[in-house]
Structure formats: C-alpha cells, structure tokens
Amino acid sequence: MSGRLGLLIMAVTALALVGCERPARAPADNAAETAAPLKIKPATPSPTLKAVRARGELLCGVNPDLPGFAFRDNGGRWRGFNVAFCRALAAAVLGKPDKVRFVPLGNEERITALRTGKVDVLWRNTSWTFARDAGDQLDMAAVSYFDGQGFLVRRSLNLTSAVELNTARICVQSNATSAQNLEDFFRARGIAYTAVVFDSEDAARAAYQADKCDALTADISALAAARSVLDDPSAHVILPDAISKEPLGPLVRQGDPGWTDIVRWTLYALVLAEEHGVTRANAQAMKTGADPEARRLLGEGGYGAMLALGPDWAYRAILAEGNYGEIFDREIGAGSALKLERGLNAPWNAAKPGLLYAPPMR
C-alpha cells in the first residue's frame, strides 16, 4: 500500500468515526412534527339525512310493545333500550334527542315500512340474516344486541334443557325467524312437538300465560321481557339453550352509504364511550382529558365532517342517553325489571369479555 493511499484511508475512517459520535436528534415533542394532520374527506351525500333535516325529525321504527326495549310508560312517553338509541341518533343528527317520532311496527309490516320510506331507520328486535341483507336489500348498520332464540317454561316442570320438550306444545310467533328456527332445532334432533302459532308477540305471550302451551319460544331478550309482565315472573325460567344466533340492530335501506355510516357510527360512538369511560356525567371534562381517542370521539379533529355532521355529534349522542353500558343497565340490565346479564353484550375488554367491539376512532 502506498503512503498516500494509506493516509487517504485513515482520513476517511476518522471522518466516519466523528459522524458516529454525533448525538442522535431528539424525538420531536410536537406531535405535528411526527404525524401529518388528518385530512377530512367530504362526506358522501345522503338523501336520507337531507330528508331528516328538511323534516326536522327522525322517523324511527320500533316494536309496538316490548318491555325493556320499546314501550310507552304510564305517561305515554316511549322508553326502552332501542328507543334510547333512536334518541341518541336524533341528538347526533338534529341536535336534540326529542326530535324523533317513534313509529310502532308489527312483524308483518316492518320491512315494507323501511323499504318504502315510512321510517328512516328500523331499530327493532329484527335479526340480521342473509335473506334480509341480500333479498330485502337492507343493511344492518351494526349489531346493538347479540341474542339467540330460547325457551320460557314454568319452573314447576323442572326442565333443564330444550331437548326435554318432547311432544310439547310450543307458542311461537309467525312472520319471524323464530318459527323456522324452532322447526330446524326439533327436526334435526328427531323430537316431536306441536307449534302453536300466533300473529304477534302479545298473543303468543297471552296464550302461554293462559296455559295453552307448555313453552314460549322467541329471542331470549324477548322472553325476559315477556316474563317481566307475567302474573308471577318468578314462576317461570328461561332454559339455558340458545338454538340460534340472532344479531339485532338498526336496519337501513341499501343505496345510501352516507346514512348507513351515520347510524353505524352513532351506535359505535356509544360503545366506544363505555370502553373509554366516557359517561353523561363526565363527557364535558373528558373533552380535554388525557385520553386521545376519547378527545377525538368528543369532537377534537373534526371527524364529524366525514359524516356531514358537526364536530360534537357523538358528544350530543352521549349526553342524550349515556354510553352503551349506561343504556343497557338502565333499560334491560341490573337497573331494570328484566335483569339481563351483559353476557355476549359485554365489552371485548371486560373482566368477562363479550362480543361488543367497535372499530377505533382514528
């Protein structure tokens, strides 16, 4: 190696070592230096939202009388689990929870009422099924209650399972998925039974109360509602069997994705509020709290513009009825006559995890 070449290599090596000794640049303290600001995309124009705003009220299709979920109290005011979500949606879209008209709909008319525009959303005990999605061309915006079909029987029968209902008379409602589920369950097991069919939940419940059948079958939530208004609720039990999956939630018409997003994310906002500890009582304080996702949920960043709503749309929905857990406990849970446990409807991160899960707010 020549002396000149050796000196050149030593010089380059020295420069490299000097560069390695330089301290690394400290991380930026300002979040704006490390993350690009959110780009708000324009909302998809929604004919339903336009109609709701022009009308000045939300038309919400509900069950005519399902204790705990949708019913009129002694003062004529609509109350219940599904009613609360309708009021939250009205608050998000129109600014006030009382800007909603409840339209009672029976099983036979509920789908037609939604498809023909008689209501803007159907928030009723209606299951998400293949036929309703593909055949009726309706969209389930999101699942608000994970349910399953079960059986209500008299405690005195000492039954422990539905498979013991051999040759039983079973009251069931027509124009619903219940009758088909009942047939599938007993046919698959070769168990004989007699279906006693009625046009409405009220009629099926009354027939069961009058001892015209040995069991009443419906969604387990509906059975809890039925039991709460029987002459002696403690004399009846819900068997542990769940013979079907019944995802319940708000149905909307296909072809209006902007409205579907509004309904979906209003429900998800209440789910996220429970997950992040945002309640009616502390929502104002949480706007400036330490939880970044809670701040976004409550208005920071202007996410509402993506729905063609104001920045505080979710904040208004939470103030209207509380978070998902508050609504559940008050209307159908521990604070109600139904006393339903959270079960599958517990948050995904609860001590006893359920299926309740909302996408992140970001």
TORVOKE-729691 format. One record per atom (N, C-alpha, C, O, CB): x, y, z; residue in one letter. Coordinates in steps of 0.05 Angstrom, whole numbers, plus 5000, padded with zeros to 4 digits. Glycine has a CB too. Example, Ala and Ser with C-alpha at 12.3 -4.5 7.8 and 13.67 -1.06 7.14 Angstrom:
// residues 2
526448865156A524649105156A526449345156A528549345169A522649115181A525749555142S527349795143S525850015157S526850235161S528249885114S
// end
This chain:
// residues 362
501749765000M500050005000M501850255000M503750265016M498050005025M501350444982S502950684982S502350855006S500250835017S502450834956S504251035013G503751205036G501451395032G499951455050G506251365041G501151495006R499051685000R496351545003R494451665014R499251794972R496051294993L493451144995L492851085024L490451105032L493550884979L494851015040G494350965069G493351205083G491551185100G496850865082G494551435077L493551685090L490651745083L489151835100L495351915083L489951695058L487151745049L485251575064L483151675073L486951705018L485851315067I484051125081I483751205110I481551195121I485150835079I485951295123M485851375151M484151625154M482751655174M488651435161M484151805135A482552045137A479651985135A477952095150A483352245115A478851815116V476051735112V475051595137V472751655146V475751555088V476651415149T475851275173T475451465196T473551435212T477951065180T477051665198A476751855220A474252015218A472852075237A479152045220A473552095193L471052245189L468652085196L466752185208L470852345160L468751825189A466551645196A466151625225A463851625235A466951375183A468351595240L468251575269L467151825282L465651815301L470951505280L467852055271V466852305281V463852315278V462352405295V468152545267V462852225254G460052225248G458552045267G456352115276G459452135220G459751815275C458351625293C458151735321C456351665335C459851365294C460051925328E459952025355E457952255358E457452335381E462752125362E456852355337R454952565339R452352465352R451452245345R454252685311R451252605371P448752515384P446452515365P446252685347P448052695409P444652305368A442252295351A440352515358A440252615380A440852015354A438852605338R436952815342R434752725361R433652505357R435752915315R434052885380A431952815400A429252795386A428752945367A431853015423A427552615395P424852595383P423352855385P423653005405P423252365396P421752915366A420253165366A418153155388A416752955391A418953215339A418053375404D416053385425D413253445414D411253375425D416753595446D413253585391N410753665379N409653445361N411053365343N411053925364N407253345367A406053135351A405853205322A405853035305A403353055363A405553465317A405253555289A407653505273A407553495248A404453855289A410053485286E412553435272E412853145264E414353075246E414953515289E411352965278T411652675272T409352555258T409552335248T412152535298T407052685258A404652575245A403352795228A402853015238A402752465266A402652725204A401252915187A398452965197A397252785208A401152805158A397453205195P394753265204P392653105189P393053035166P394153565201P390553045202L388352885190L387153035166L386553275168L386152825211L386852895144K385553015121K382552935121K381952695118K386852925095K380853125126I377953075127I376953045099I377053225083I376453305142I375852805093K374752755067K371752845066K370452805086K375052455059K370852955045P368053035044P366152795047P366752575037P367453175017P363952845061A362052625066A360552555041A360152715023A360052715088A359752305039T358052205017T355352335020T354052305042T357951895017T354252475000P351652595003P349552375010P349452164997P350852734977P347852435029S345852245039S343052355034S342352555047S346352175068S341552235017P338752315013P337052295039P335352455044P337452154991P337652085055T336052055079T336752275099T334952385112T336651775092T339252335102L340052555120L338752825111L337752975127L343052595121L338752865085K337453115074K334553115081K333453325089K337853125044K333152895078A330352875084A329752915114A327853055122A329152605075A331452795131V331152825160V331453115168V329853215184V333152645175V333353245157R333853525164R331553705154R330753895168R336453625153R330653645130A328453805120A325853765136A324353955140A327853735090A325453525145R323053455161R323353565190R321353635202R322653155162R325753575199G326153665227G325753455248G325753525272G324453895232G325553205240E325252985259E326052725246E325852685222E322352975270E326952545263L327752275255L325352095258L323952105278L330152175271L324851925238L322751725239L323951455246L325451345229L321151715212L323451355270C324751115279C322650895283C320750925299C326251165306C322950675268G321050445271G321850275295G324150185297G321050285245G319850225312V320350065337V318149855341V316149865327V320550255361V318649675359N316649475367N314349625380N314749805396N317849265386N311849535375P309549675387P309549655418P308649845431P307049555377P310549425429D310449395458D312149165466D311248935468D307549365468D314749215471L316549015481L317949115505L319849265503L318648935458L316949035529P318049145554P321149135555P322348935548P316948995578P322249365563G325149385565G326449485540G328549605541G326349115571G325249435517F326449505491F324949735477F326249925467F326549265473F322349735477A320749945465A317949925476A316549725471A320749935434A317050125491F314350125503F313750405512F315550575516F314149925526F311150465516R310250715527R309850685557R308550495566R307650815512R310950875572D310450865601D307750985608D306151045590D312751025616D307151005633N304551095642N303951385633N301651455631N304351085672N305951535627G305551805617G305451825587G305352045576G307751985627G305551595573G305451595544G308151635531G308251665506G303551795535G310251655546R312951705535R314251445527R314151245542R314751855555R315451445503W316851205494W319451165510W320851355515W317551225464W319850915518R322250845533R323350575524R321950435510R321550835564R325850515532G326950255526G329750275513G330650485506G325150105508G330950045511F333650015500F333850115472F335550285466F334549715501F332050025454N332150115426N331350405424N332350545407N330349935409N329450485440V328550765440V330850955447V331151165435V326150805460V332450875466A334751045474A336651085451A337651315448A336150915498A337150885435F338950915412F337751095391F339151255378F339650645400F335151085387C333851265368C334151555378C334651735362C330851195365C333751595403R334051875414R336951965412R337452205406R333151875444R338851785416A341651865413A342251945384A343752125378A343551635422A341051795365L341451845336L340252125329L341452275314L340151625319L337952185340A336652445335A338452665346A338652875334A333852455348A339652625369A341452825381A343852865363A344753095359A342252745409A344952655353A347352675335A346752825310A348352985300A348452395329A344352765298V343752875272V342353145273V342953325257V341952675257V340553175292L338853425294L339453595318L338253815321L335953345293L341253505335G342053665358G340453625384G341353705405G341753945351G338053495382K336453455406K335253175405K334253085384K334153675407K335253035428P334252765428P331252735425P330252525418P335052635454P329752955430D326852935428D325852985399D323452985394D325553145446D327653035380K326853075352K326652805338K327952765317K328853255338K325052625349V324652365337V321752285341V320452335362V326452155351V320652175320R317852065321R318051755320R319151645301R316052185298R316951625340F317051335341F314651225326F312351295331F317151245370F315251045307V313250915291V312950625299V314750465292V313850945260V310850545313P310550265321P309950085297P308150145281P308350235342P311449875294L311149695271L311049405280L312749315295L313449745251L309149255269G308948975274G310848825256G312048935237G306048875270G311048565261N312948395245N312248405215N314048415199N312848115255N309748395209E308848365181E309348615164E309348605140E305948285180E309648845177E309849095163E312549235165E313049435151E307649285172E314249145183R316649285190R318549325166R319649535161R318149145212R318949105150I320849115128I319749305106I321249465095I321448835116I317249275100T316049445079T316149735087T316549905070T313149355074T315649785113A315650065122A318350195118A318550425111A314850075152A320550045123L323150155119L323750185089L324850395081L325249965131L323149985073R323849995045R322350215030R323350335011R323149725032R319850285039T318250485026T318650765037T317350955029T315350405027T320450795057G321051055068G319151155090G319151385097G320951255046G317550975100K315751055122K317351115147K316551275164K313650835128K319750985150V321551045172V324351085160V324950985139V321550825193V326051225175D328851275166D330651055176D332750995163D329851545177D329950925198V331550705209V329550525224V327650615237V333750815228V330150265223L328550065237L330249965261L332049805257L327549835219L329650065285W331249985308W329349825325W328149915345W332350235324W329149575318R327049395328R328349125331R330449075320R324549385310R327148945347N328248675350N328048515324N326348345321N326848525373N329848585305T329848465279T332648355274T334648495276T329048665256T332848095267S335347965264S336648025237S335348065216S335047665267S339248035237W340848055212W341147775200W342347605212W343648185218W339947735177T340147485163T340947515134T340947745124T337347335165T341647305122F342447305093F340147415076F340547585059F343247025084F337647315081A335447395065A334747685068A334047815048A332947225072A335047795091R334448085095R336648255083R336048475073R334148145125R339048165084D341248315072D341148305042D341148515029D343948215083D341148065031A341248035002A338548044989A338248154967A342647774995A336547925001G333947904989G332248164992G331148264972G332347685000G332148265017D330548505022D332148755015D331048975015D329648515050D334748725010Q336548955003Q336549165025Q336149405020Q335649084976Q336949065049L337149245073L339949195085L341148985081L334949185094L340949395099D343549375112D343149395142D341749575152D345349605101D344449215156M344749245185M347149425190M349349345185M345048955200M346649655200A348749845204A350849745223A353249785219A347750115214A350049615245A351849495264A350049335283A347649365284A353549715280A351249165299V349748995318V349649145345V351749205357V351048715321V347249195354S346949325380S346349125403S346549195426S344749535379S345548875395Y344948675416Y345348405404Y344148325384Y342048715427Y347148245416F347647965408F345747785423F345947765447F350647885412F343947655408D341847505421D341847215410D343447145392D339147635417D339947055419G339546785409G336746705417G335646805437G341646585420G335646515403Q332946425409Q332946215432Q334746045433Q331546305384Q331046235450G330946055473G328045975479G326246005463G332146185497G327645875503F325045765511F324445855540F326145845558F325045455510F322045945544L320946015570L319045805579L317245735564L319546305570L319445695603V317745475613V317045535642V318345705655V319145195610V315145385652R314345405680R316445265698R317345045692R311545285685R317145395719R319145285737R318345015748R319944845753R319645485760R315744985752S314644735763S315244485746S315044265756S311644765768S315844525720L316444295703L319144175708L319743955700L316244385674L320844325722N323544225729N325144145704N326643945705N323343995748N324944295683L326444235659L329244365660L329544575672L324944335633L331144235648T333944345647T334944395619T337044525616T335844155661T333444305599S334344335571S331944325552S329944195559S336444125564S332244445529A330044445509A329644175498A327444115487A330744645488A331643995499V331243725487V329343565504V328443345495V333943585486V328543665527E326643525544E323743605537E321843505549E327143585573E323443775517L320743865508L319443675488L318043765470L320944145497L319943425491N318743225473N315743225475N314643215496N319842945479N314343245451T311443255448T310243505461T307843525465T310143005461T311843705466A310843955479A309344125459A309844125435A313044105492A307544285470R306144495454R307844755458R308244835481R303144535463R308644875436I310445105439I309245345424I308745335400I313245035427I308745555439C307745805428C309945955413C312145985424C306545985450C309446035389V311446175373V310046385355V307746345347V313045975355V311446585349Q310346805332Q310946745303Q313046665295Q311547075340Q308946805286S309346775257S310747025246S311247215261S306646735242S311347025220N312547265207N315147345221N315847575222N310647495207N316647145231A319147195243A320946955238A320046745228A318847245274A323546975245T325346755242T324946535263T325946315260T328246855243T323446595284S323046415306S321846145298S322745935306S321346535327S319746155281A318445905273A320245725257A320245475261A315945965256A321945835239Q323845675224Q326045555242Q326745325239Q325045845202Q327045715261N329045625279N327945395296N329345195301N330045845297N325445425305L324145215321L324044955305L324744735316L321345305330L323144965281E322844725264E325644605259E325944355261E321544795237E327644765253D330344665248D331444515273D332544295270D332244885240D331044625296F332144515321F330944245327F332344055332F331644705344F328244215326F327043965333F327243755311F327543515317F324044015340F327143835286R327443645264R330243525264R330443285260R326943785237R332243685269A335043575269A335443375292A337243205290A336943805273A333843385313R334143205335R332042995336R331942825355R334143365361R330242995317G328142795316G326242805340G325242605349G329342525315G325743045349I323943085372I321243185363I321043375347I325143295393I319143055372A316343135364A315443375381A316043395405A314442895368A314043555368Y312943785382Y310543895366Y310143815343Y315144015386Y309044075378T306844205364T307144505366T307244615388T304144115376T307444635343A307644925342A304845045345A303044985329A309045025317A304545225364V302045375367V302745665358V304045815373V300945365397V301845745334V302845985321V300946215325V298446185324V303145935291V302046455330F300546705334F301746925317F304146915310F300446775364F300147125312D300947345294D302747555308D304147705295D298547485283D302647555335S304147765349S305347645375S304547435385S302348005356S307347795385E308647715410E306647725433E306647555450E311047895416E304947935433D302947955454D301147715455D300547605477D301348215450D300247625432A298347395431A299747145440A298546985454A297247365402A302247105431A303746865439A304146865470A303946655483A306446845424A304847095480R305347115509R302747065525R302746925545R306447395516R300547175515A297947135529A297146845528A296046745548A295747305516A297646705506A296946425504A298646255524A297646065536A297346325476A301146325526Y302946185545Y301946235574Y301846055590Y305846275542Y301246485580Q300246555606Q297646395613Q297246315636Q299646855609Q296046355592A293446205596A293845905595A291845755595A291446295575A296345805594D296945525595D295945375570D295245145571D295745395619D295945525547K295145395522K297645265508K297345145487K293945605503K299945295520C302345165510C304245115533C304045245554C303745325487C306144935529D307944855550D310445035551D311745055572D308844575547D311045165529A313445335528A312845565508A311245545490A315945175519A314345775512L314246005494L317046035483L319046045498L313346265509L317246055457T319946095444T320046365430T318146445417T320545865425T322346495433A322846755420A325846815426A327246655438A320946985430A326747045417D329347135425D329447145456D327447215469D330047415413D331747075467I332047065496I331347345509I330247355530I334846975504I332147555495S331547825506S328447865507S327447985525S332848035489S327047765486A324147795485A322847615506A320747695518A323047725457A324047385512L323047215533L323347355561L321547335577L324446945533L325547485565A325947625590A323847855593A322847905614A328747745592A323247985570A321248195570A318548075576A316948185592A321248335543A317847845564A315247715568A315047635597A312947675609A314947475549A317047515608R316947415636R316447645655R315147615675R319547275643R317547885650S317348105668S314448205672S313848345691S319048335659S312748145653V309948235655V307948005660V305548055659V309148385629V308947765664L307147545672L306147585700L307347735716L308547275669L303947445707D302747475734D304747425756D304747565777D300347295737D306447225753D308447155773D311047085759D311646855753D307546905791D312747295753P315147245738P316947035750P318346885735P316647505735P317047015776S318846825789S318046535784S319646355789S318946875819S315646485774A314646215769A315546115742A314745895734A311646205771A317146265727H317946195700H321046225697H322246405709H316546365679H322146045682V325046045677V325646035647V324145925632V326445815692V327946145640I328846125612I330945905612I332945915626I330146405602I330445705595L332345485593L335045575583L335145775568L331145265575L337145435590P339845525582P340445495552P342445615543P341945375598P338845355537D339445305509D339045565493D337145705496D337645085498D340945615475A340545825454A340745675428A342845575420A342746055456A338545655413I338445485390I339045635364I338945515342I335745365387I339745885366S340446035341S342146275348S342446345372S337846125327S343246405328K344646655331K342646875321K341646855299K347346665315K342247075337E340447295329E341747565334E341347695354E337847275345E343447655314P344647925317P342548135311P341448155289P347047955298P341948305331L339848505328L341148785326L343348835337L337948495352L339948965311G340949225309G339349395290G337249315280G343849215300G340349635284P338849825266P339149745237P341349715226P339850105271P336849725224L336749665195L336249925180L334650095188L334649455189L337649955157V337150185139V336950085111V337549855105V339450395142V336050265093R335850185065R338550185052R340250345058R333950385050R338949995034Q341449995018Q341350224998Q339250324991Q341749725004Q343750304989G343850514969G344350794981G344450984965G341350514953G344550815007D345151075020D347351035040D346951045064D342551185033D349850995030P352050935048P352651155068P353651095090P354550885032P352051405061G352551625080G350851595105G351751635127G351951885067G348251515100W346451475123W347251235139W347051235164W343551455113W348051025125T348850775139T351250845158T351350755180T349650555119T353151005148D355451085165D354551235189D355551195211D357451245148D352651415186I351651585208I350451405230I351051435254I349651795199I348651225222V347351045241V349450865254V349450825279V345150875227V351250745238R353250565248R355050705269R355450595291R355050455226R356050935262W357951065280W356651205304W358051245324W359551265264W354151265303T352751355327T352651135347T353151175371T349951465320T351950895338L352050665356L354850605366L355250575390L350950415342L356850605348Y359550555356Y360650765375Y362250705392Y361350535331Y359751015372A360551225390A359751165419A361351215437A359451495381A357451055422L356450985449L358050745460L358450725484L353450925449L358750555443V360350325451V363150425459V364250335479V360550115428V364350595442L367050695449L367050865474L368950865489L368050865425L364851005478A364651175503A364850995528A366251065547A361951325503A363450765528E363650585551E366550485553E367550475575E361650355548E367750405531E370450295531E372450495543E374250415557E371250215503E372050745538H373950955547H372951095572H374251295581H374351155525H370851005584G369951115609G368551385607G368551545626G372251145628G367551445583V366151695579V363151655586V361851475574V366451795549V362051815604T359351795612T357852055608T359052255601T359151705642T355252055613R353752305612R354952505632R355052745626R350752255618R355752415655A356552595676A359352715671A359852945678A356652445702A361152565658N363852665655N364652745626N366952815621N365852465665N362752725608A363452775579A364753045575A366553075559A360952745562A363753255588Q364753525584Q367753535593Q369453645579Q363153725600Q368353415616A371053415626A372953245609A375253315605A371153315655A371853025598M373552845582M374352975555M376152875542M372052585576M372953185547K373753325522K376653415523K377953435502K371853565518K377653485546T380353585549T382053405567T384053485578T380353875560T381153155569G382552965586G385052845573G385952945552G380752735593G386252645586A388752535576A388452325555A390452245542A390252415599A386052225550D385552015531D385152125503D383152255497D383051845539D387152085485P386952205458P384552105442P383252265428P389452145442P383851845444E381651745429E378951855439E377151905424E381551435429E378751885466A376352005477A376052285468A373852375462A376451985508A378252435466R378152715457R377152725428R375452895420R380852855459R378152535411R377252525383R374252465382R372752575367R378852325367R373452275399L370652195400L368852435407L366652455397L370151975420L369852605424L368252825435L368553085419L367453285427L368952875463L369953075396G369953305378G372653395368G372753545348G368753525392G374853315380E377453405371E378053295344E377753055339E379653325392E379053455326G379853365300G377653395279G378153355255G380653085301G375253455286G373053495267G372253255251G371553275228G373953705248G372253025264Y371552775250Y368652775240Y367952635221Y372052535268Y366952925253G364152925246G363653015217G361652935205G362553105264G365553175206A365253265179A365153035159A363953065137A367453455171A366452815166M366352575148M363552455146M362952305128M368352365158M361852525165L359052435165L357152655157L354652615158L358352325193L358152885150A356553125145A355153215170A352953335169A354453075123A356453175193L355453255219L357453445232L359653475223L354853015237L356553575253G358253755268G360353605284G360153365287G356653935285G362353745294P364553615309P363653485335P364853305345P366653815315P361353585346D360453475372D358153285369D356653245388D359653705389D357853155346W355652965342W355552745362W353452675373W355752855313W357952625368A358052395387A357652495415A356352365432A360652245384A358752725421Y358352845448Y355352885453Y354452825475Y359853125449Y353852985433R350953025437R349552755441R347752735458R349753165413R350352555427A349152285429A349552175457A347752055469A350152095408A352052215468I352652115495I351052265516I350052145535I355652135500I350952525513L349452685533L346452615532L345052635553L349752985527L345452525509A342552465507A341752225524A339752245538A341852415478A343252005522E342351755535E344551615551E344051415564E341351575515E347051715550G349251585563G350651395544G349951365521G348251425587G352851265554N354251075537N352750805536N350650775548N357151025548N353750615521Y352350365516Y351750225543Y349550135547Y354050185498Y353750215561G353350085586G351250215603G349650085616G355950075601G351150485603E349050625618E346350565608E344450515623E349550935617E346050555581I343450485569I342650195576I340350145584I343550525538I344550015573F343949735579F343049695608F340949575613F346449555573F344549795627D343949755655D341249885662D339749765677D346149875672D340750115652R338250255659R335750125647R333750105660R338450545649R335950045622E333549955607E333049655609E330749565611E333850035579E335149485608I334749195608I336549045627I336148805630I335149095580I338349185640G340249045657G339549055687G337249025694G342949165654G341549085703A341149065732A339249275743A337949225763A343849095746A339049505730G337249715740G334449695729G332949885732G338449975733G333749485716S331149455703S329749205714S330849055729S331449435673S327249175705A325648935713A326648685699A326148465708A322748985707A327948715676L328848485661L331248345673L331548095672L329448555632L333048505686K335448395699K337248225681K338348025690K334648235723K337348295655L339048145637L342048195643L342848415649L338448225607L343547975642E346448005646E347748095620E346548065598E347747735655E350148215622R351448315597R352148075579R351648095555R353948475605R353247865589G353847625572G355347695547G357447825548G351247485565G354247615524L355547675498L355647975493L357248065476L354047545476L354048135506N353948425502N355748575521N355448825524N351048515504N357548435533A359648575549A361848665530A362248555508A360848385571A363348875537P365548975520P367648755517P367948575534P366849225532P369048765495W371148565489W373348565510W374648355513W372248625461W373748785524N375948805543N374948795572N376448875590N377549055538N372448705576A371448685603A372648455618A373948285606A368348655603A372248445645A373348225661A372247955651A373647755650A372548265691A369647955643K368447735630K367847825601K365647935597K365847625645K369647785582P369347905556P366847815541P366047585542P371847845539P365748005526G363547935508G364347995479G366747995473G361048105516G362348035462L362848075434L362648375426L363148445403L360847925417L362048545445L361648825439L364348955433L366148975449L360348975463L364549055408Y367049145397Y366549355376Y365049315357Y368748905385Y367749585379A367449805359A370149865347A372249855361A366250055372A370349925321P372850005308P373950255322P372350405334P372450055278P376550305320P377750535334P376850795321P376250815298P380750505333P376951005337M376351275329M378951415321M380151555337M374751435351M379751365297R382251495287R382251495257R384151595245R384751355298R
// end
